Amino acid sequence: MFFCALFFANFVLQGQSVEENLPEHSQDSIKRNAFVKGLANGFIPTKYFNFDLRYLIKYNQYEGIRTGLGGTTSDAFSKRIRLNNYVVYGFRDDRFKYSIAGSLKLNKEKNTWLTLSYTDDLQETGSTKFLTDQRVFQFFEPRLLNINLFHHHITRTAGLEHQIANNLNTVAEFSVSDIIPTYGYGFVTDNGVLNIFDLSIAKLALQWKPLKPSKLSETASKNSKNEFPEITLQYTKSITDVFQGDLSFSKLDFRTIHQIRQSDGNISEITLVAGMANGDIPLTHLYHAYPNNITKETIMQRFSVAGTNSFETMFFNEFFSDKFATVQLKHYLKPFNITQQYKPQLVLITRYALGDVKEPERHQNTSFGSLDKGYTESGFEINKLLFGFGLSFTYRYGAYHLPDIDDNVAFKFTFNLTL
């Protein structure tokens, strides 16, 4: 993906508009800076349309190679109207997926947007997305390589984003979805077993950064230490008999991230994520703890790429929960100043997960465990050893320690690239 982005660089730089009275070297600098900034955010910018690198090429166990095009219109196209579309194709499942979305800015000062969308795509079973996170971009998404449990959904959505203050953002959304698991699955209800189902879901999310100034100023916007702590809360309600919704359930999700920067250059980070679900909730909308270990016999057969906040020794589809909490502690040591360009970094990591699930027998044709005993793993990463790549070692211990010592070990690559 990164090299494909560079391939477009010359075209992009030629397409940027600059002031005619600027010196040539200033024009070149502005073009380069705009391109690098766009690339870091996952875009190849052109005058009217910014190509989104997330859709260029990916790989997972269900679709195989997934490739396509997508992006969003720029301010040069319109500052009030934003179009965001994509189309992709999976070679293994031989199927196109796409999304068509349009947004209208209702209030400039409060950054209020009304968005309508239609999406026909896949979603990882058990995953949770906070609406306030909006768009997330990584040059390389390691967990995606090994995911095999998806459900197909056709979703119509209406959403409203509103920034109450500089440090408080809210998003409300209502969606109607047709859910079709891509694996043999049945959910037992009072009206029989559902293999496919329709959901009518309302969501409300808010994200608060209490130490960030509530009023926007140039000084505050550049003061990154005010970004933490970050607190996110989201409520989800699935409603029956509204647009033919089949199931009624609710979910409450919480996440907080905090960083402590020390005077010696070390950084400590804590991430707490928790969720609770009640009602008739199918496997598709339960919780997993972001596992990232594939089911293979030896350590080297399981050798892959470590995720950012995933449990590296937890096997995919090993646990699902209707209530859970995870805590991740990371301590970033000051980078080793070997040379001006070569500065690897050691990160110490501990992760803990606790959860439970009621009535697992309602989920047919699948088996999974509960996290009620508490899951623990610890390890370290040595990042940026070569071209952004590093190594990680993680060990699983405690209540879910496995009899074969090798099955408790995860040895993987890491990937960190800073533009």
C-alpha positions as CSV (number, residue, x, y, z in Angstrom):
1,M,0.0,0.0,0.0
2,F,2.8,2.4,0.9
3,F,4.6,1.9,-2.4
4,C,1.4,2.3,-4.3
5,A,1.0,5.6,-2.5
6,L,4.4,6.7,-3.6
7,F,3.5,5.7,-7.2
8,F,0.9,8.5,-7.3
9,A,3.1,11.1,-5.8
10,N,4.2,12.9,-9.0
11,F,0.6,13.1,-10.2
12,V,-0.6,14.5,-6.8
13,L,2.1,17.1,-6.6
14,Q,1.3,18.4,-10.0
15,G,-2.4,18.7,-9.1
16,Q,-2.0,20.9,-6.1
17,S,-3.1,24.5,-6.4
18,V,-0.7,27.2,-4.9
19,E,-0.4,30.9,-4.9
20,E,1.2,32.0,-8.2
21,N,3.4,34.7,-6.6
22,L,5.2,32.2,-4.3
23,P,8.8,31.3,-5.2
24,E,9.3,28.0,-6.9
25,H,11.1,26.4,-3.9
26,S,8.2,27.5,-1.6
27,Q,5.7,26.0,-4.0
28,D,7.6,22.7,-4.0
29,S,7.8,22.7,-0.2
30,I,4.1,23.3,0.2
31,K,3.3,20.6,-2.3
32,R,5.5,18.1,-0.5
33,N,4.2,19.0,2.9
34,A,0.6,18.6,1.8
35,F,1.3,15.3,0.2
36,V,3.1,13.9,3.3
37,K,0.4,15.2,5.6
38,G,-2.3,13.6,3.4
39,L,-0.3,10.3,3.2
40,A,0.1,10.2,6.9
41,N,-3.7,10.4,7.2
42,G,-4.2,7.7,4.6
43,F,-5.0,9.9,1.6
44,I,-3.6,10.6,-1.8
45,P,-4.8,14.2,-2.2
46,T,-5.9,15.7,-5.5
47,K,-7.8,18.9,-6.1
48,Y,-11.3,17.7,-5.8
49,F,-11.0,14.2,-4.5
50,N,-8.8,12.5,-1.9
51,F,-8.2,8.8,-2.6
52,D,-8.4,6.7,0.6
53,L,-5.5,4.2,1.0
54,R,-7.6,2.0,3.2
55,Y,-9.3,0.5,0.2
56,L,-6.3,0.0,-2.1
57,I,-5.3,-3.5,-0.9
58,K,-5.8,-5.7,2.1
59,Y,-5.9,-9.4,3.0
60,N,-7.9,-11.6,5.3
61,Q,-8.7,-15.2,5.7
62,Y,-12.3,-14.9,4.2
63,E,-11.9,-12.6,1.3
64,G,-8.2,-13.4,0.5
65,I,-6.9,-10.3,-1.3
66,R,-9.3,-7.4,-1.0
67,T,-8.7,-4.5,-3.4
68,G,-10.6,-1.5,-4.7
69,L,-10.9,2.3,-4.8
70,G,-12.5,4.9,-2.6
71,G,-12.2,8.3,-1.0
72,T,-13.8,11.5,-0.1
73,T,-14.3,14.9,-1.8
74,S,-12.1,17.8,-0.8
75,D,-13.0,21.3,0.4
76,A,-12.2,22.5,-3.2
77,F,-15.2,20.4,-4.3
78,S,-17.4,21.8,-1.6
79,K,-17.0,22.9,2.0
80,R,-20.6,22.1,2.9
81,I,-21.2,18.8,1.0
82,R,-18.9,15.8,1.4
83,L,-19.2,12.6,-0.6
84,N,-17.5,9.4,0.7
85,N,-17.7,6.3,-1.4
86,Y,-15.8,3.1,-2.1
87,V,-16.0,-0.2,-4.0
88,V,-13.8,-3.2,-3.3
89,Y,-13.6,-6.8,-4.5
90,G,-12.6,-9.9,-2.6
91,F,-10.9,-12.6,-4.7
92,R,-11.5,-15.5,-2.5
93,D,-15.3,-14.9,-1.8
94,D,-15.7,-13.5,-5.4
95,R,-17.8,-10.6,-4.3
96,F,-18.0,-6.9,-4.6
97,K,-18.6,-4.7,-1.6
98,Y,-19.3,-1.0,-1.6
99,S,-20.5,2.0,0.3
100,I,-22.2,5.2,-0.8
101,A,-22.3,8.1,1.7
102,G,-23.1,11.8,1.6
103,S,-22.7,14.5,4.3
104,L,-24.1,18.0,4.7
105,K,-22.5,20.5,7.0
106,L,-25.3,22.1,9.1
107,N,-23.2,24.3,11.3
108,K,-19.6,25.4,10.7
109,E,-18.8,26.6,14.2
110,K,-20.0,23.4,15.9
111,N,-18.8,21.1,13.0
112,T,-22.3,19.7,12.7
113,W,-22.7,17.2,9.9
114,L,-25.7,15.2,8.7
115,T,-24.7,11.9,7.0
116,L,-26.7,9.4,5.0
117,S,-25.1,6.1,3.8
118,Y,-25.8,2.8,2.2
119,T,-23.2,0.0,2.8
120,D,-23.0,-3.5,1.5
121,D,-19.9,-5.1,3.2
122,L,-18.4,-7.4,5.8
123,Q,-17.8,-6.8,9.5
124,E,-15.7,-8.9,11.9
125,T,-18.0,-10.8,14.3
126,G,-17.6,-9.6,17.9
127,S,-15.9,-6.3,17.0
128,T,-17.1,-2.9,18.4
129,K,-16.5,0.4,16.7
130,F,-17.0,3.7,18.6
131,L,-18.8,6.2,16.4
132,T,-16.6,9.1,17.6
133,D,-13.4,7.4,16.4
134,Q,-14.5,8.2,12.9
135,R,-11.9,7.1,10.4
136,V,-8.9,5.1,11.5
137,F,-5.9,4.5,9.2
138,Q,-2.9,2.3,9.5
139,F,-0.3,1.6,6.7
140,F,-0.5,-2.0,7.8
141,E,-3.3,-3.7,9.7
142,P,-1.8,-6.8,11.2
143,R,-4.9,-8.4,12.8
144,L,-6.8,-8.2,9.6
145,L,-4.5,-10.8,8.0
146,N,-5.8,-13.6,10.2
147,I,-9.5,-12.8,10.8
148,N,-11.8,-15.5,9.4
149,L,-15.1,-14.8,11.2
150,F,-17.2,-12.2,9.4
151,H,-20.8,-11.4,8.9
152,H,-22.2,-9.8,5.8
153,H,-24.4,-6.8,6.4
154,I,-26.5,-4.4,4.2
155,T,-26.9,-1.3,6.2
156,R,-28.8,2.0,5.7
157,T,-27.7,4.7,8.1
158,A,-28.6,8.3,9.1
159,G,-26.2,10.0,11.5
160,L,-25.6,13.4,13.1
161,E,-22.2,14.6,14.4
162,H,-22.0,17.6,16.6
163,Q,-19.1,19.1,18.5
164,I,-20.5,20.5,21.7
165,A,-17.1,22.0,22.7
166,N,-13.5,21.7,21.5
167,N,-13.0,18.9,24.0
168,L,-16.4,17.2,23.7
169,N,-17.7,15.5,20.5
170,T,-21.0,13.6,20.0
171,V,-22.4,11.4,17.3
172,A,-25.9,10.0,17.0
173,E,-26.9,7.3,14.5
174,F,-29.8,5.2,13.4
175,S,-29.3,2.2,11.2
176,V,-31.3,-0.6,9.6
177,S,-29.3,-3.7,8.8
178,D,-29.7,-7.1,7.2
179,I,-27.3,-9.5,8.9
180,I,-26.1,-12.6,7.1
181,P,-23.3,-14.6,8.9
182,T,-20.8,-16.0,6.5
183,Y,-20.4,-19.1,8.7
184,G,-22.9,-21.7,9.8
185,Y,-24.7,-20.1,12.7
186,G,-28.0,-20.1,14.4
187,F,-29.3,-18.0,17.3
188,V,-32.1,-19.5,19.4
189,T,-35.0,-17.2,20.2
190,D,-38.5,-17.6,21.5
191,N,-39.7,-17.6,17.9
192,G,-37.3,-20.3,16.7
193,V,-33.7,-20.3,15.4
194,L,-32.5,-17.4,13.4
195,N,-29.8,-17.9,10.7
196,I,-30.2,-14.4,9.2
197,F,-31.8,-11.5,10.9
198,D,-32.7,-7.8,10.6
199,L,-31.6,-5.2,13.2
200,S,-32.9,-1.7,13.8
201,I,-30.3,0.0,15.9
202,A,-30.0,3.5,17.5
203,K,-26.6,4.6,18.9
204,L,-25.4,7.6,20.8
205,A,-21.7,8.2,21.5
206,L,-19.6,11.0,23.1
207,Q,-15.9,11.5,23.4
208,W,-14.5,13.8,26.1
209,K,-11.0,15.1,26.7
210,P,-11.3,16.8,30.1
211,L,-7.8,18.4,30.1
212,K,-8.2,19.9,26.6
213,P,-9.4,23.5,26.5
214,S,-13.1,23.7,25.8
215,K,-12.6,26.7,23.5
216,L,-10.4,26.3,20.4
217,S,-7.3,28.4,20.2
218,E,-4.1,28.1,18.2
219,T,-2.0,27.4,21.3
220,A,-4.4,24.7,22.6
221,S,-4.6,23.0,19.2
222,K,-0.8,22.5,19.2
223,N,-0.6,21.3,22.8
224,S,-0.8,17.6,22.3
225,K,-0.5,16.8,26.0
226,N,-4.1,18.0,26.4
227,E,-5.3,15.0,24.3
228,F,-5.2,12.7,27.4
229,P,-7.1,11.4,29.1
230,E,-9.5,10.5,26.4
231,I,-12.9,9.2,27.6
232,T,-15.4,7.6,25.2
233,L,-18.9,6.3,26.0
234,Q,-21.4,4.7,23.7
235,Y,-24.9,3.4,24.1
236,T,-26.5,1.0,21.6
237,K,-30.2,0.0,21.5
238,S,-31.6,-2.6,19.0
239,I,-35.4,-2.2,18.7
240,T,-37.9,-4.8,17.6
241,D,-40.9,-4.0,15.4
242,V,-39.2,-0.8,14.0
243,F,-38.4,-1.3,10.3
244,Q,-39.0,-5.1,11.0
245,G,-36.2,-5.4,13.6
246,D,-36.0,-9.0,14.8
247,L,-34.1,-8.7,18.1
248,S,-34.1,-6.4,21.1
249,F,-30.9,-5.8,23.0
250,S,-28.8,-3.0,24.5
251,K,-25.1,-2.4,24.9
252,L,-23.1,0.1,26.9
253,D,-19.4,0.6,25.9
254,F,-16.7,2.5,27.6
255,R,-13.1,3.3,26.9
256,T,-10.5,5.5,28.4
257,I,-6.9,6.1,27.3
258,H,-4.3,8.0,29.4
259,Q,-0.6,8.7,28.9
260,I,1.9,9.9,31.4
261,R,5.0,11.5,29.9
262,Q,8.0,11.5,32.2
263,S,10.8,14.0,32.2
264,D,13.4,11.3,31.3
265,G,11.6,10.6,28.0
266,N,9.7,7.5,29.1
267,I,6.0,7.3,28.4
268,S,3.4,5.2,30.4
269,E,0.1,4.4,28.8
270,I,-3.0,2.8,30.2
271,T,-6.1,1.7,28.1
272,L,-9.3,0.5,29.8
273,V,-12.1,-0.9,27.6
274,A,-15.4,-2.3,29.0
275,G,-18.7,-3.3,27.6
276,M,-22.0,-4.8,28.8
277,A,-24.8,-6.2,26.7
278,N,-28.3,-7.3,27.7
279,G,-31.2,-8.9,25.9
280,D,-31.4,-11.2,22.8
281,I,-27.9,-10.5,21.4
282,P,-26.5,-12.7,18.7
283,L,-22.8,-13.8,18.3
284,T,-22.3,-11.1,15.7
285,H,-22.8,-8.4,18.3
286,L,-21.1,-9.9,21.3
287,Y,-17.7,-8.9,22.4
288,H,-14.3,-10.4,21.8
289,A,-11.1,-9.0,23.4
290,Y,-9.3,-8.4,20.1
291,P,-7.3,-11.7,19.9
292,N,-4.5,-12.0,17.4
293,N,-3.2,-15.5,17.5
294,I,-3.9,-18.1,14.8
295,T,-4.5,-21.8,15.5
296,K,-1.3,-23.5,14.3
297,E,0.9,-26.1,16.0
298,T,4.3,-24.4,16.4
299,I,5.5,-20.9,17.4
300,M,7.0,-20.2,14.0
301,Q,3.8,-21.3,12.2
302,R,2.0,-18.7,14.3
303,F,4.6,-16.1,13.5
304,S,2.9,-13.0,12.1
305,V,2.6,-9.3,12.9
306,A,1.6,-8.0,16.3
307,G,-1.4,-5.6,16.6
308,T,-1.5,-2.3,18.3
309,N,-3.9,-3.1,21.2
310,S,-4.6,-6.8,20.6
311,F,-4.1,-9.9,22.8
312,E,-1.2,-11.6,21.0
313,T,-1.5,-15.0,22.7
314,M,-5.3,-15.3,22.6
315,F,-6.5,-17.4,19.7
316,F,-9.1,-16.1,17.3
317,N,-12.7,-17.1,18.2
318,E,-11.5,-18.6,21.5
319,F,-13.6,-16.3,23.7
320,F,-16.8,-14.2,23.4
321,S,-18.5,-12.3,26.1
322,D,-21.7,-10.3,26.8
323,K,-19.9,-8.3,29.4
324,F,-16.1,-7.8,29.6
325,A,-13.3,-5.5,30.6
326,T,-9.7,-5.2,29.4
327,V,-6.8,-3.3,30.8
328,Q,-3.6,-2.7,28.8
329,L,-0.5,-1.2,30.3
330,K,2.4,-0.1,28.1
331,H,5.6,1.5,29.2
332,Y,7.6,3.1,26.4
333,L,11.3,3.5,27.2
334,K,13.2,6.4,25.8
335,P,14.4,5.4,22.3
336,F,18.0,4.1,22.1
337,N,20.0,6.9,20.5
338,I,22.3,4.7,18.5
339,T,22.6,7.1,15.6
340,Q,20.7,10.2,14.5
341,Q,18.5,8.0,12.2
342,Y,18.6,4.7,14.0
343,K,16.6,4.8,17.3
344,P,14.9,1.5,18.2
345,Q,12.6,1.5,21.2
346,L,11.7,-1.0,23.9
347,V,8.1,-1.2,25.1
348,L,7.0,-3.3,28.1
349,I,3.4,-4.6,27.9
350,T,0.9,-6.3,30.3
351,R,-2.7,-7.1,29.3
352,Y,-5.6,-8.4,31.3
353,A,-9.1,-9.4,30.3
354,L,-12.2,-10.4,32.4
355,G,-15.6,-11.3,31.0
356,D,-18.6,-13.7,31.0
357,V,-21.4,-14.8,28.8
358,K,-24.9,-15.9,29.6
359,E,-26.7,-18.8,27.8
360,P,-23.9,-19.8,25.5
361,E,-26.1,-22.7,24.3
362,R,-28.2,-20.2,22.4
363,H,-25.4,-19.8,19.9
364,Q,-25.6,-22.9,17.7
365,N,-22.9,-24.5,15.5
366,T,-20.1,-22.7,17.3
367,S,-18.2,-23.1,20.5
368,F,-16.2,-20.7,22.6
369,G,-15.0,-20.1,26.1
370,S,-15.7,-17.5,28.9
371,L,-13.2,-15.1,30.3
372,D,-14.7,-15.3,33.8
373,K,-11.3,-16.5,35.4
374,G,-9.3,-13.6,34.1
375,Y,-6.9,-13.7,31.2
376,T,-3.3,-12.4,31.5
377,E,-0.4,-12.0,29.1
378,S,2.8,-9.9,29.4
379,G,5.8,-9.3,27.1
380,F,7.8,-6.7,25.3
381,E,8.4,-5.1,21.9
382,I,11.6,-3.8,20.3
383,N,10.3,-1.5,17.6
384,K,11.9,0.2,14.6
385,L,14.8,-2.2,14.3
386,L,14.8,-2.0,10.4
387,F,12.5,-0.1,8.0
388,G,9.9,0.3,10.7
389,F,9.8,-3.4,11.6
390,G,10.6,-4.8,15.0
391,L,10.0,-7.9,17.1
392,S,7.6,-8.8,19.9
393,F,7.5,-11.5,22.5
394,T,4.4,-12.2,24.6
395,Y,3.7,-15.0,27.2
396,R,0.3,-16.2,28.4
397,Y,0.0,-17.1,32.1
398,G,-2.5,-17.4,34.9
399,A,-5.9,-19.1,34.8
400,Y,-5.8,-19.7,31.0
401,H,-2.2,-21.0,30.8
402,L,-2.1,-23.9,28.4
403,P,-0.6,-27.3,29.1
404,D,1.9,-27.1,26.2
405,I,4.3,-24.4,27.0
406,D,4.8,-23.4,23.3
407,D,1.1,-22.6,23.0
408,N,1.5,-19.8,25.6
409,V,4.1,-18.0,23.5
410,A,3.6,-15.5,20.7
411,F,6.7,-14.3,18.8
412,K,5.9,-11.8,16.1
413,F,7.0,-8.8,14.0
414,T,5.9,-5.3,14.9
415,F,5.5,-2.5,12.4
416,N,5.7,1.2,13.2
417,L,6.1,3.8,10.5
418,T,6.3,7.6,11.2
419,L,6.2,10.1,8.3
